[in-house]
Amino acid sequence: GESISQSSNFFTGAPEVDEDTFAASIGLSPLTPFGMSAKASFDSKRTNSTSSYYSLNPRWEQTLGITLTMPLLKGGWYGSNYDAVILVARNNRDISVHAFAAVLTQVTLDVQKAFWELVYSIENKKVTEEALKVAERFRDETVEREKVGRSSKLDVIQAMSGVASQEEGVINAEKLVRNAEDRLKLLIDPALLSRRLEEEALLPVAELSPPEREFDAEAALTEGFAAALVMRPDCQQTLKKIRNQEILLHKAEQDVLPKFDLTGTAALLGLEDDFGNAMDKTLDSRYRSLSGGIVVEIPLGNLTARGDRNKARLDQRILLLERKKLEEQVLLEVREAVREVKAVEKRIAATRESEELAKAQFEAEEERQKQGVSTMYDVL
């Protein structure tokens, strides 16, 4: 800036004084994780006067200094304002990553479910096609026996009805296969779906395999619950939210404290009749000054800070309760999953036994039907 002012006293030695001032400063806050801040400054002042008392005219005064401020109470040490902003931002980034992981996990589960539903529908179609072949074979045999008088017209009608029923089953099974393919295509790549109903079929290459070891329900419950708490994205999101709230609570508790800062300033000084010489003397570090001080601020009432602290405490309690509720829900889901696996294991064993018995019954009824003591209805 520039100013021309009238002399205010006799000792100025001139009716007016002309001053040019330039100042620049840059600050870093905080300089350390403990809340310390630094401010570097450069001031240059040019004074041109008609006074006869000035030995240097014009006179250049320059100051190059740095000021350090260390808060000891409010805003200081770990969890300062800057630390709180950075740590909360990092946790929010992790929360977003876990949210994205939750979406990916759900999509993966949907794809796996759609894949095995397709496998099931294909196997179900094979079963219905085999049943149709059996019905057609018995129909043909019944027709031949009816020609030689060994079967009645009613037996032929029942055999033809059985074929029609199995054809309906094949049609429904084919529809289920196509629907399962469409659901899987939509999850893998919607571009695989076209406007034509007759498309290239998906052929699964994976097959169901028996478990490598016997299922241990107690171990699965313990290990599954521990793994869920570590790997489930919603559990990790809750932990990060609790950590954020701990940081905000620590900052809120610090904001209630009075301000008590230590400050120190070191500066290099230069004085000459032009800018260059004054800068040389400043950098020569021959002339310098050191100063220090204490800044104390004690707010009256401090109701806002106290209210923020109380709110932060309540928010932390809410998050802890939500975490406990989530852990209980996770435990419930793990228990249900383990119980479902045990039930499926028992159903598989029962189905295998039922399959063997049904096969034996089918063979017996088939033999009886050949002997003319059983009908097509009994066989199918």
C-alpha positions as CSV (number, residue, x, y, z in Angstrom):
1,G,0.0,0.0,0.0
2,E,1.0,3.6,-0.3
3,S,0.3,6.5,2.0
4,I,1.3,10.2,2.2
5,S,0.6,11.6,5.7
6,Q,1.2,15.0,7.3
7,S,3.7,15.1,10.1
8,S,2.1,14.9,13.5
9,N,5.0,16.2,15.6
10,F,8.1,18.4,15.5
11,F,10.6,15.6,15.6
12,T,9.6,14.3,12.2
13,G,11.6,17.1,10.6
14,A,9.4,17.4,7.6
15,P,5.8,18.5,6.8
16,E,4.8,15.2,5.2
17,V,6.0,11.5,5.0
18,D,5.5,9.2,2.0
19,E,5.3,5.4,2.8
20,D,5.0,2.4,0.5
21,T,4.2,-1.0,2.2
22,F,4.3,-4.5,0.9
23,A,3.5,-7.6,3.0
24,A,3.1,-11.3,2.2
25,S,2.5,-14.4,4.4
26,I,1.9,-18.1,4.1
27,G,0.7,-20.5,6.7
28,L,0.8,-24.2,7.4
29,S,-1.8,-25.6,9.9
30,P,-1.1,-27.9,11.5
31,L,2.6,-28.5,11.0
32,T,2.6,-31.6,13.1
33,P,0.0,-34.2,14.2
34,F,-0.2,-32.5,17.6
35,G,-1.9,-29.3,16.3
36,M,1.2,-27.1,15.9
37,S,0.8,-24.5,13.2
38,A,3.4,-22.3,11.4
39,K,3.2,-19.0,9.6
40,A,5.9,-17.6,7.4
41,S,5.8,-13.9,6.6
42,F,7.7,-11.3,4.6
43,D,7.2,-7.5,5.1
44,S,8.8,-4.8,3.1
45,K,8.3,-1.1,3.9
46,R,9.6,1.9,1.9
47,T,9.7,5.3,3.5
48,N,10.5,8.5,1.6
49,S,10.6,11.6,3.7
50,T,11.8,15.2,3.4
51,S,12.9,15.0,7.0
52,S,16.5,16.0,7.7
53,Y,16.7,13.5,10.5
54,Y,16.6,10.4,8.3
55,S,20.1,9.0,7.6
56,L,18.6,6.8,4.8
57,N,16.2,8.4,2.4
58,P,14.4,6.6,0.9
59,R,14.6,3.9,3.6
60,W,13.7,0.2,3.0
61,E,12.8,-1.9,6.1
62,Q,12.3,-5.6,5.6
63,T,11.3,-8.4,7.9
64,L,11.4,-12.2,7.1
65,G,10.0,-14.3,9.9
66,I,8.3,-17.4,11.0
67,T,5.7,-17.8,13.9
68,L,5.0,-21.1,15.5
69,T,1.8,-21.7,17.6
70,M,1.4,-24.8,19.8
71,P,-2.1,-25.3,21.4
72,L,-1.8,-27.1,24.7
73,L,-5.5,-27.4,25.5
74,K,-8.2,-26.6,22.9
75,G,-7.4,-27.8,19.4
76,G,-4.1,-29.4,20.5
77,W,-2.4,-32.7,20.7
78,Y,-3.9,-35.7,18.9
79,G,-7.4,-35.2,17.5
80,S,-7.0,-31.5,16.6
81,N,-9.4,-29.9,14.1
82,Y,-7.1,-30.8,11.2
83,D,-6.6,-34.4,12.4
84,A,-10.3,-34.9,12.9
85,V,-11.1,-33.8,9.4
86,I,-8.4,-36.0,7.8
87,L,-9.2,-39.1,9.9
88,V,-13.0,-38.7,9.4
89,A,-12.5,-38.3,5.6
90,R,-10.3,-41.5,5.5
91,N,-13.0,-43.4,7.4
92,N,-15.7,-42.1,5.1
93,R,-13.7,-43.3,2.1
94,D,-13.4,-46.7,3.7
95,I,-17.2,-46.7,4.4
96,S,-17.8,-46.0,0.7
97,V,-15.5,-48.8,-0.3
98,H,-17.4,-51.2,2.1
99,A,-20.7,-50.0,0.6
100,F,-19.4,-50.8,-2.9
101,A,-18.2,-54.2,-1.6
102,A,-21.6,-54.9,-0.3
103,V,-23.1,-54.3,-3.7
104,L,-20.5,-56.5,-5.4
105,T,-21.2,-59.2,-2.8
106,Q,-24.9,-59.1,-3.4
107,V,-24.4,-59.3,-7.2
108,T,-22.1,-62.2,-6.8
109,L,-24.6,-64.0,-4.6
110,D,-27.4,-63.3,-7.1
111,V,-25.2,-64.7,-10.0
112,Q,-24.4,-67.8,-8.0
113,K,-28.0,-68.4,-7.1
114,A,-29.1,-67.8,-10.7
115,F,-26.4,-70.2,-12.0
116,W,-27.5,-73.1,-9.7
117,E,-31.1,-72.4,-10.5
118,L,-30.2,-72.9,-14.1
119,V,-28.3,-76.1,-13.3
120,Y,-31.4,-77.4,-11.3
121,S,-33.8,-76.5,-14.2
122,I,-31.6,-78.3,-16.7
123,E,-31.4,-81.4,-14.5
124,N,-35.2,-81.2,-13.9
125,K,-35.7,-81.1,-17.7
126,K,-33.6,-84.2,-18.1
127,V,-35.7,-86.0,-15.6
128,T,-39.0,-85.0,-17.3
129,E,-37.6,-86.0,-20.7
130,E,-36.7,-89.4,-19.3
131,A,-40.2,-89.7,-17.8
132,L,-41.6,-88.9,-21.2
133,K,-39.5,-91.6,-22.9
134,V,-40.7,-94.1,-20.4
135,A,-44.4,-93.0,-20.9
136,E,-44.0,-93.3,-24.7
137,R,-42.4,-96.8,-24.4
138,F,-45.2,-98.0,-22.2
139,R,-47.8,-96.4,-24.5
140,D,-46.3,-98.3,-27.5
141,E,-46.2,-101.5,-25.5
142,T,-49.8,-101.1,-24.3
143,V,-51.0,-100.5,-27.9
144,E,-49.2,-103.7,-29.0
145,R,-50.7,-105.7,-26.2
146,E,-54.2,-104.2,-26.9
147,K,-53.9,-105.6,-30.5
148,V,-53.4,-109.1,-29.2
149,G,-56.0,-108.7,-26.5
150,R,-53.8,-108.6,-23.5
151,S,-54.7,-105.0,-22.7
152,S,-58.0,-103.1,-22.7
153,K,-59.0,-99.9,-24.4
154,L,-58.9,-98.2,-21.0
155,D,-55.2,-99.2,-20.6
156,V,-54.4,-97.6,-23.9
157,I,-56.3,-94.4,-23.0
158,Q,-54.4,-94.3,-19.6
159,A,-51.1,-94.8,-21.4
160,M,-51.8,-92.0,-23.9
161,S,-52.9,-89.7,-21.0
162,G,-49.7,-90.4,-19.2
163,V,-47.7,-89.4,-22.3
164,A,-49.7,-86.2,-22.6
165,S,-49.1,-85.4,-18.9
166,Q,-45.3,-86.0,-19.3
167,E,-45.2,-83.8,-22.5
168,E,-46.8,-81.0,-20.4
169,G,-44.1,-81.5,-17.8
170,V,-41.3,-81.3,-20.5
171,I,-42.9,-78.1,-21.9
172,N,-43.0,-76.5,-18.4
173,A,-39.4,-77.7,-17.7
174,E,-38.2,-76.1,-21.0
175,K,-39.9,-72.9,-20.0
176,L,-38.2,-72.9,-16.6
177,V,-34.8,-73.5,-18.3
178,R,-35.3,-70.5,-20.6
179,N,-36.4,-68.3,-17.7
180,A,-33.4,-69.3,-15.7
181,E,-31.1,-68.5,-18.6
182,D,-32.6,-65.1,-19.0
183,R,-32.1,-64.2,-15.3
184,L,-28.5,-65.3,-15.5
185,K,-27.9,-63.4,-18.7
186,L,-29.4,-60.3,-17.2
187,L,-27.0,-60.5,-14.3
188,I,-23.9,-61.4,-16.3
189,D,-24.4,-59.0,-19.2
190,P,-27.8,-57.5,-20.3
191,A,-26.5,-57.3,-23.8
192,L,-26.8,-61.1,-24.0
193,L,-30.5,-60.7,-24.1
194,S,-32.0,-60.1,-27.5
195,R,-35.4,-59.6,-29.0
196,R,-35.6,-63.2,-30.2
197,L,-37.0,-65.8,-27.9
198,E,-35.0,-68.6,-29.5
199,E,-31.4,-67.8,-28.4
200,E,-28.2,-69.7,-27.9
201,A,-28.5,-71.7,-24.7
202,L,-26.2,-71.3,-21.7
203,L,-24.5,-74.5,-20.8
204,P,-23.1,-74.7,-17.2
205,V,-19.8,-76.4,-17.0
206,A,-19.7,-76.8,-13.1
207,E,-21.2,-79.7,-11.5
208,L,-22.3,-80.4,-7.9
209,S,-19.8,-82.3,-5.9
210,P,-20.1,-83.9,-2.5
211,P,-18.5,-82.1,0.4
212,E,-14.9,-82.9,1.2
213,R,-15.5,-83.4,4.9
214,E,-18.4,-84.0,7.2
215,F,-20.2,-80.8,8.1
216,D,-19.5,-79.8,11.7
217,A,-22.4,-77.5,12.9
218,E,-20.7,-76.3,16.1
219,A,-17.5,-75.3,14.4
220,A,-19.4,-73.8,11.5
221,L,-21.4,-71.6,13.8
222,T,-18.3,-70.4,15.7
223,E,-16.1,-69.8,12.6
224,G,-19.0,-68.4,10.6
225,F,-19.9,-65.8,13.2
226,A,-16.3,-64.7,13.6
227,A,-15.8,-64.5,9.8
228,A,-19.0,-62.6,9.3
229,L,-18.0,-59.9,11.8
230,V,-14.7,-59.4,9.9
231,M,-15.8,-59.9,6.3
232,R,-19.3,-58.5,6.1
233,P,-19.3,-55.0,4.6
234,D,-22.1,-53.8,6.8
235,C,-20.2,-54.8,10.0
236,Q,-17.1,-53.0,8.7
237,Q,-19.2,-49.9,7.9
238,T,-20.5,-49.8,11.4
239,L,-17.0,-50.1,12.9
240,K,-15.8,-47.2,10.8
241,K,-18.9,-45.1,11.8
242,I,-18.1,-45.8,15.5
243,R,-14.5,-44.8,14.9
244,N,-15.6,-41.6,13.2
245,Q,-17.9,-40.8,16.2
246,E,-15.0,-41.4,18.6
247,I,-12.9,-38.9,16.7
248,L,-15.7,-36.3,16.7
249,L,-16.4,-36.9,20.4
250,H,-12.7,-36.4,21.2
251,K,-12.7,-33.1,19.3
252,A,-16.0,-32.0,21.0
253,E,-14.5,-32.7,24.4
254,Q,-11.4,-30.6,23.4
255,D,-13.6,-27.7,22.2
256,V,-15.0,-27.4,25.7
257,L,-11.5,-26.7,27.1
258,P,-10.1,-23.1,27.3
259,K,-7.6,-21.9,24.7
260,F,-4.0,-22.0,25.9
261,D,-1.5,-21.5,23.1
262,L,2.3,-21.1,23.2
263,T,3.6,-18.8,20.4
264,G,7.1,-18.0,19.3
265,T,8.4,-15.8,16.5
266,A,11.9,-15.6,14.9
267,A,12.6,-12.9,12.3
268,L,15.5,-11.6,10.2
269,L,15.7,-7.8,9.8
270,G,17.2,-5.6,7.1
271,L,17.5,-1.8,6.6
272,E,19.0,0.0,3.6
273,D,18.4,2.7,1.0
274,D,17.2,0.3,-1.7
275,F,15.4,-3.0,-2.0
276,G,18.3,-5.1,-3.1
277,N,20.7,-4.0,-0.3
278,A,17.9,-4.4,2.3
279,M,17.3,-7.9,1.1
280,D,21.0,-8.8,1.3
281,K,21.2,-7.5,4.9
282,T,18.0,-9.5,5.7
283,L,19.5,-12.7,4.4
284,D,22.8,-12.0,6.0
285,S,21.0,-12.8,9.3
286,R,23.1,-10.4,11.3
287,Y,20.1,-8.5,12.5
288,R,17.4,-10.7,14.0
289,S,14.7,-10.8,16.7
290,L,13.2,-13.5,18.9
291,S,9.9,-13.3,20.8
292,G,7.5,-15.6,22.5
293,G,4.2,-15.4,24.4
294,I,1.1,-17.1,25.7
295,V,-2.4,-16.8,24.3
296,V,-5.2,-17.6,26.8
297,E,-9.0,-17.5,26.0
298,I,-11.6,-18.6,28.6
299,P,-15.1,-18.6,27.1
300,L,-18.0,-17.6,29.4
301,G,-20.7,-20.2,29.5
302,N,-19.4,-22.1,26.5
303,L,-22.9,-23.5,26.0
304,T,-22.5,-24.3,22.3
305,A,-19.4,-26.4,22.8
306,R,-21.0,-28.3,25.8
307,G,-24.1,-29.0,23.7
308,D,-22.0,-30.4,20.9
309,R,-20.1,-32.6,23.3
310,N,-23.3,-34.0,24.8
311,K,-24.7,-34.6,21.3
312,A,-21.5,-36.5,20.3
313,R,-21.8,-38.7,23.4
314,L,-25.4,-39.6,22.6
315,D,-24.5,-40.3,19.0
316,Q,-21.8,-42.6,20.1
317,R,-24.2,-44.5,22.4
318,I,-26.6,-44.9,19.5
319,L,-23.9,-46.3,17.2
320,L,-22.8,-48.8,19.9
321,L,-26.4,-50.0,20.3
322,E,-26.7,-50.3,16.5
323,R,-23.5,-52.4,16.5
324,K,-24.8,-54.7,19.2
325,K,-28.1,-55.1,17.3
326,L,-26.2,-55.9,14.1
327,E,-24.0,-58.5,15.8
328,E,-27.2,-60.1,17.2
329,Q,-28.7,-60.1,13.7
330,V,-25.5,-61.6,12.2
331,L,-25.5,-64.3,14.9
332,L,-29.2,-65.1,14.1
333,E,-28.5,-65.3,10.3
334,V,-25.5,-67.5,10.9
335,R,-27.5,-69.9,13.1
336,E,-30.2,-70.1,10.5
337,A,-27.7,-70.7,7.8
338,V,-26.0,-73.5,9.8
339,R,-29.4,-75.0,10.6
340,E,-30.4,-74.8,6.9
341,V,-27.2,-76.7,5.8
342,K,-27.9,-79.4,8.3
343,A,-31.5,-79.7,7.1
344,V,-30.3,-79.9,3.5
345,E,-27.8,-82.5,4.4
346,K,-30.6,-84.6,5.9
347,R,-32.9,-84.0,2.9
348,I,-30.2,-85.1,0.6
349,A,-29.8,-88.4,2.5
350,A,-33.5,-88.9,2.6
351,T,-33.8,-88.1,-1.2
352,R,-31.1,-90.6,-2.0
353,E,-32.9,-93.3,-0.1
354,S,-36.3,-92.3,-1.6
355,E,-34.7,-92.5,-5.1
356,E,-33.4,-96.0,-4.5
357,L,-36.8,-97.1,-3.2
358,A,-38.7,-95.4,-6.1
359,K,-36.3,-97.1,-8.6
360,A,-37.0,-100.5,-7.0
361,Q,-40.8,-99.8,-7.0
362,F,-40.6,-98.7,-10.7
363,E,-38.8,-101.9,-11.7
364,A,-41.3,-104.0,-9.8
365,E,-44.4,-102.2,-11.3
366,E,-42.8,-102.5,-14.7
367,E,-42.4,-106.2,-14.3
368,R,-46.0,-106.5,-13.1
369,Q,-47.2,-104.4,-16.0
370,K,-45.5,-106.8,-18.4
371,Q,-47.3,-109.7,-16.7
372,G,-50.6,-107.9,-17.1
373,V,-51.3,-107.5,-13.4
374,S,-50.6,-103.8,-13.2
375,T,-51.7,-100.7,-15.2
376,M,-49.8,-97.9,-16.8
377,Y,-51.1,-95.6,-14.1
378,D,-49.5,-97.7,-11.5
379,V,-46.1,-97.7,-13.3
380,L,-46.0,-93.9,-13.8
